[in-house]
Amino acid sequence: MTVSIEWARVKPFAMVLLAVVALGSPVHYIDTHFSANEAARLHAAVAIVDHGSLHIDAVWDEIYPGWRQGSRLPNIDVAVRDGHYYLDKAPGTTLLAVPVLFAMRGLGYDPGYARSVWLLALLLAALPTAVFLVVFHRWLGRRFGSDSPAVFAAPAVVMASPWIVYGALFFGHALAASLVGLGVLVTLGPLGSGENLSGRRVLLGGLLLGLAVLTEYQCALIALGVALAVIADRTRRGRMLWLIAGGVGPAIALMVWNTASFGGPFTLAYGLKANPDFARTHAAGFYGIAWPTGEGLHGVLLSARRGLLFMAPWMALAAVGLFRSVLDRGVATAWRVVLAFGVILAPLAIAGFSDWHGGLCLGPRYLLFALPVLGVAASLAIDRIREKRWGGPVLGVFAGLTVSGFLLCLAGHLVRSHVPEQIVNPLFEIVLPVLATGGPAPTIWSAGSGITPGSILTVAAAVAVFAVAFPSGRTDPGRGFAILLAVAFSAHLFMVARPGTEGREARAMILHERSFSHWYMRQPEAEQRTREKLEKEIRALRAEDRLRGRGGR
């Protein structure tokens, strides 16, 4: 008994540590190449710390001497106003990076671009994700019991989905998803209507949701859903003022930022994009969001290019969980409303965004903010299925899909994940071939790439998160579980390997991206081999062009 009590106390800290190691170990940045999205966030923070300014012109003067005389901007991910250039994104990650940079300057610590961005990703992506994972796991245990397989929804939603990729990157998506998840759990409390939450707790929930919107604007959809859910649920309606009070601070911070940067409290950077192509994208509809399209919905859910269910098919359980919540009167009205917002309205909203594919990325990064809500819905489905006589085999299928999704998403986590939207199947055309020929990216534990102790530690920590989260009770999954697990696992990998980018020009583009990834990950031998294949492909293309030219004459 003493051992189990001690483990119960240590377990949350063990999960946080393992998740941080799994998410934060890879170093996805180099000093000689600035990724546009992350560099814009960092340079905006540097402008505040070193120059007391919101525009980043002075930072560019230091890094890119002579940029003012050039024809191209140093970074395309910026907004422009009155001849000055600003961050063109929600400012949450940049504002949170400011105290970190102040501390680094005070300590005289300047690790350079790559290590600075890695540290910020560790603190503002990996660590918040790990905290959410543990809080969600404990919340599921209280709802379903620590022996229920539903508790697996916590590690799965992070480790077996595109979330694991962004847990190592200095984007805002992982931080926003963590804040959304924590804010929803804190504000709404249990799935039933029993517990009467304190005002201070709901105040915290409002603050977390407000910070989520400050970090990624699309989180406003879930925040709106929570507000409507609280109003619709008479057992929670009294929490509304506390919820609003919690969100006031982040709202004021955003309005001050918008006014100081763009001239008005409700003027967003998206309306002042410096890049003409980006400006046209965000000019349509409401800052780029219009009615959902079939292409966009297929793209963010099913496509090989960016589909959530392509990479993490087990998350189809979220739709089952939403359906169950509608029929189950034991689920509070507030939770039914929020689940509908996350499972239905969030994908529809992103499907209506003209830039739904997200440019250089892996997976549906714009949809990441809704994954915590999908995780809650999936847990409802898992708990319901296990009660059925046929539950064991069905859970075996989804266990197989979870394992295959985990391996595919982990592969994306271990290599450079900035893949162009023109690539039809980024996982099987870029990620897995790069991983097979060059190995994982460098980690904080070892400077070299390939299979190193650091990369082995990363994989081991990711697997260990599932082991620590394993249900405490011993249950018999029934006959057929293991067989169906293996069948589902194999079928998923077989199916997702099939789509591909067609044409010889596409083959050259794919080889170019692989070569660049090898260069970026400091794999000279693999880069050289890939470059030789690319040069051969280019010669063949030129020969074809010459033949076409003669035929035309």
N, C-alpha and C positions, 0 to 999 in steps of 0.2 A: 504493500500500500504506500509506503514511504517513497519508493522509487517512482511509482506512477504519479504521485502528487508533485514530486520534484520535476518530473518530465513535463507535466501539465504547465508548470510555471516557466520552464525553459523553452518549451516548444515554440511559442510565438517569436521569441528572439532568434531561435535557430532558423525559422522560416524566413525572417527578415534578412538575416545574414546570408543564407543560401541564395535567396532571390537577388540580393544586391550583387553577389559574386557572379551569379549566372547572367544577370542583365548588364552589369557594369564592367565586366572584365575586358571585352573587346574594345580596341581603340580604332575607331573608324575615321580618323582624321590625320592629315599630314600637313606639315608646315608649308609645303610648296604648292598646295592647291586649296583654295578657299571654296567650299560648297556654298552656293549663293544663299540658301535659306538660313543656314546656321551662321554664316559670316555676317549677314545683315543683323541678326539678333545680337551677336557679340559686339559688333562695331557700334551699334546703337548704345549698348551699355558702356562701352569704352568712351564714347562721346560724352556721356553724362558724367562718368567718373573723372576722366582726364581733362575734359574741356568745359564742363558745366553747360553742355549744349544738348538739345534734342536732335539737331541735325548732325549728320555724320561726315560732312565735308572735310572737317579738320582731320579726322581719322584717315580718310582717303589721302589727304595731302601727305601724311606720314608714310602710308603703306604704298601708295601708287603715285610717286612724284610725276607731275606732268599730266595727270589725268584730265585736268581742265582743258588742256589743248587737244585731247584726243577726240575721236569721233564716236567712241563707245564708252559707256559707263563701266566702272570697275565691277559693279554688281547690278544685275537686272531686277533683283528682288527689293526694290525701293520705291518710295513715293516721292513726288516732287511738288514743292510749293514755293513760289516766289524765288525760284532759282536755287533753292536748297533741297537737299535730299534727306529723306527720313525713312525710318522703318515702315514697311508697308503691311505690317501684320498686327494682330492684337498684341499689346505690349507686355502681357503678363510675365512671360519668361525673361524678357529683357529687364523689367523692373526687379524681378527676383534675383537676377544675375548681378545687379548693381552692388548690393552689400557683399557678395562674394568677391567681386573685383576690388572693392574698397579694402577688404581684409587682406587680399593678396598684395595690394600696393603697400598697405601698412607693414606687412611682414617682409617687404622687399622681394617678394616671390614673383618672378615673371617666367613661366614655363614655356612661353611661346603659344602660337595659335592652337596647335593640335592638342597639347595637354590641357590648355585652358578650356577648350570646348569639351574635351573628354570629362574634365572635372565638373563642369556645369551640367553635362548630361547625367553624370553620376548623381549629383545632388538634386537636380530638377526633373529627372525622368526615372532613373532606376530606383532611387530611394522612395519617392512617393508611390511608385508602382508596388514596391515590396510592402509598404505600409498598408496600402489598400488590400493587397492579397491576403494579408494576415487578418485584417479587420473583417473582410468578407468571409473568410474561412470560419472565423469564430461566430459570425452572425448566422451562417448556414448551420453550424453545429447547434446553436440554440434553437433554431427553427425546426430542423429535421432530426436532430440527434447526431452525436458525433460518430455513430456507427452507420450512418446513411451514406450511400454512394453519392448523394447530392452534394456533399461537401467537396467533391472533386471538381465542381464547377469553379471553385476559387482558383486553384492552380491552372486549370485548363483555360480559363478565359484570358489569362495572362501569357502562359507558356505555350499553349497550343493554338495561338491566333497571331495575327500580325502585330499585336501589342508587343510581343517579345522583341520584334525588330526595332520599334521606336523607343523601347526602354533603354537603348544604348545610344540614342541620337539626340542632339540638342535641337529638336523640333519642339513644338508645344503640345503635340498630340498625347503623349504618355502622361504628362503632367495634368492636362485637361481631363483625360479619362479618369485618372486617379481622383481628382477633385470632384468630378461628377459622381463617381461611385461612392465616395465617402459622404458627399453632401446628401445624396438620395437616401443612403442607409441611415444617416444621423437624423435627417428631417422626418422621414416617414416611419422609422422604427420597424417593429415586427410586421410580418405580412398580415397578421390578424389585426383586430381593433382593440386588443386588450390593454396594452401598456399606455399609460398617460405620460408622455414625455415632458420633461421640464422645459421651461421657456429658454433657459440658457443653452440647452442642447439644440433646440430648434434655431436659436440665434447662430450657433456655430454652423449648423447646416446651411443657413442662408449665406453666411460668410463664405463657406466652401464653394457653394454654387456660384456666388458672385465672382470669386476668384477664377473659377472655371471659365466663365464668360470673358473675363479679363484676359485669359490665356488663349482661348480659341472661341471666336464669335459664334460658331455653330452650336456651342453648348447652351446658348440662350434657348434653344428648342426644348432641351430637357428641363432647364430652369423654369420655363413657361409651363411645361407639363406638370412639374412639381407644384407650382402655384395653383394651377387649375385643379390638381388632385386634392390639395388641402382644402380648397373652397368646396369641392364636390363631396367631400367626406365629412359628415357632421361630427364624427368622433375626433377629427383633426382640425376642424375649422378654426378653433380658438388659437391655433398656432400661427395664423397668418401674419399678425403684426410682428411677431418675433422673427418670422422668416423674412419679411420685408426689411426689418431693422438690420438683420445680418447682411443683407445684400447692399445696403446703402453705401458702405465704405468703398467696396470695389467699383460701384457705379459712379461715385464721385471721382475716384481716381481715373476712371476711363474718360469721363467728361473733361477733367482737367487736362489729361494727356491730349485729347482730341483738340481742345481749344488752343493749347500752347503749340501744337504741331500743325494743325490744319485749319485753325481759325474759327471753329465752332464745336460745341459740345457733342453734337450728333453727326459730325462729319467724319466718316471713316477713311482710313488710308486707302481702302480698296477703290475709292472713287478718284484717287490721284496717282494712279500707277504711272511710273515713268516709262516703262517699257510699252510701246504701242500695242503689241499683241496682247499683253496682259490687260491693258486698258480697255481694249475692245471686248475681251472676255468678261470683264466685270461691269461693262456698261449695259449689258443686256439684263432685263428684269430688275430685281432688287439686288444690286451689287453682284450680278452674275447668276442669281438664283431665279428661276422661272418655274413653269409647270414641269413636273417630272417627265422624262422621255423614256421610251422603251429601251433605247440604247444605253442610257445612263443607268437604269435600274438593272438591266442585265450586266452592265459593266461592273457595278459596285458589288453585286451579289454573286454572279455566276461565271463571269468571263475569266479566261486564263490570264488576261492582262491585269486585272485588279480585283477579281471577285473574292469576297469574303468567304463564301461557301466553297469556292475552288480551293482555297488554302486551308480552311477550317470547317469542313463539312459538318462536323458534330454540332456546330452552332445552329443548324436547322432545328434543333430541339427548342430553340427560343420560340418559334412559331407554335409548337405543341404546348409549351408552357403558357403562352398568352391565351390560347384557346381554353386551357384548363382553368386559368384564372377567371375567365368569363363565366364558366359553369360552376365554379367553386365559391359558394357564399362565405366560406371561411377566409377567403382572401379579401382584404379591405378594399373599399371602393378607390381609395387613393392609389393603392398599388396597381389596380387594374388600369387606371388612367395613365400612370407613368409607364407601365409596361407597353401599352398601346403606342405611346409617344416614341419609346425606344425601338420597339420591334417593327412598327409600321411606318410612322411618320418620319423618323430619322433617315431610313434608306430612301424614302420618297423625296425628301428635301435635297439630299446629296445627288440623287438622280436628276434633279432639276437644275443642278449647277453645271454650267457649260464647261467647266474645267474639272469634271468629276473624277478624271483619271489621276489628277494630282501631279502631273509632270514627272520629274525624276524621283521615283519612289518605288516601293514594293508593297503591294496590297492596297486596300482602300483606306488611305491614311485619313481622309476627311470623315470617315465613318467611325473612327476609333473612339470618339467621345461617347458613343452609344453602347459600346461593348459591355460596360458594367451592368446596364439594364438588361441586355441580352443574356448575360450570365445569370441574373436573378431568374429570368423567365426559363432558362435552360434547367436550372436547379429544380424548379417546380415540375418540369416534365420528367426529369430523372426520378424524383421521388414518387410521382404518380405511376410511372412505368414499373418500378420495382415492386409495387403492390400487386401487380397483375400476375396471373399464373404464367403467362408467356414473357414476363418481364426480363428474366435472366438472359435469354437469347437476344432479345431486342437491345438490351444494354450491352451485350457482347458486340453487336454491330457498331454501336456508337463508341464503344471503347476502342475498337479497331480504327474508326475514323479519327478519334482523338489522338491515337498514337501516330497515325500517318500525318495528321495535321501538325502535330508537335515536331516531327522530324523535318517536315518541309519548312515550317516557320523557323525552326532552329537553324536550318541551313542558311536561310536569309539573314539570320542574326549573326552568323559567323563570317559572312563575307560582305563586301561593299554592296549596299542595297539601293543605290541611286540608279535605277534602271529607266531608260526612256520609255515613254508611253507607246512608241511605235513598235516595240517588241511585243509580239502576241503572247508568248509564254515565258515571262521572265524567269520563272523558277527552273524550267528545264532547258531553256536556251542560254541563260546567262549564269544564274546562281549555282546550280548543281555542276555544270561543266567547269566553272572557275574553281569551285571547291574541290572537285575531283583531280584537277590538273595542278593546282597550286596550293591547296589546303586552306585552312582558316586564316583570317586576318590576324595581325599582331594583337597581343593582349597587353594589359598593363603589367603583367607578370613577366613578359618576355618580349623583347623588341622584334624578334624574327617572326615571320609568318610560317604557315604550315602546321603540321601536327607537333605542337610543343606542349610542355607541361601546363602552360597557361590555358591553351585551348582545351586540353583534357579536363582541367579543373572547371572550366566554363560549362562544358557538357555535363560533367558529373554533378555540379551544383544544380543545374536545371533539372536533371533526373531526380536528384535528392529532394527537391521541393515537393514533387509528387509523392515520394516515399514518406516524407514527414507528414504530409496532408492525408495519408491513407486512413480510411475509417477505422476507428478503434475496435469495432466489433468484428467477429469472424462470421461471415455469411457465405452460404453456398450459392453461387450464381446459377447453378443448375446445368444440366447437360446441354451441350451445344454452345456454351458461352465462348470457350476458347476457339472452337472451330469457326464460329461466325466472326469472332474478332479477327482471326487470320484472314478470312475471306474478305471482310470489309476493308481491312488494311491493304491487301493486295489489289483489290478492285479499284480503290481510290487512286493508288499510285499509278496503276495501268491507265486509267481514264485521263488523269491530269497530264500524263506524259504525251498525249496524242496531239493536241493543237500545236501549231507551229507557224512561224512567219515564213511565207512562201516567196520563192524567187531568188535568183542569183544575187540581185542587189541586196535583198534582205540578208542573205548569207554573209555578204561582205559587212553589212552593218552589225550583225551579231558578232562576227569575229573582231571587229573594231572595238565593240563594247567589252568583249572578253579581254582583249589586249589591254585596254585602258584599266580595267579592274585589276589585272595582274600588276600593271605598273603602279597603280594607286596603293595596292597592298604589299608593295615591295617584294615582288616575285619575279626577278629578272629572267630566270630560265624559262618559266612558263610564259612570260610575256614574249620572249624571243620566239618560242615555238609557235605561239598563236600569231605573232606578227608575220612569220614566214608563210603560214596558211593564208593570212589576209592578203599578202602580196601576190600569192599565187592566184587567189580569187580575183584580185583586181586585174591581173594580166589576162585572165580568162574573159572578164567583162569587156576589156578593151578589144580583145580579139573578136568577140561577138559584135561589138559596135562597128568594127571595121567591115565584118561580113555583111551586116545589115546595110551599111553604107554602099557597098558594091551592089547588093541586091536592089537597092533603091534606084541606082543609076541604070 
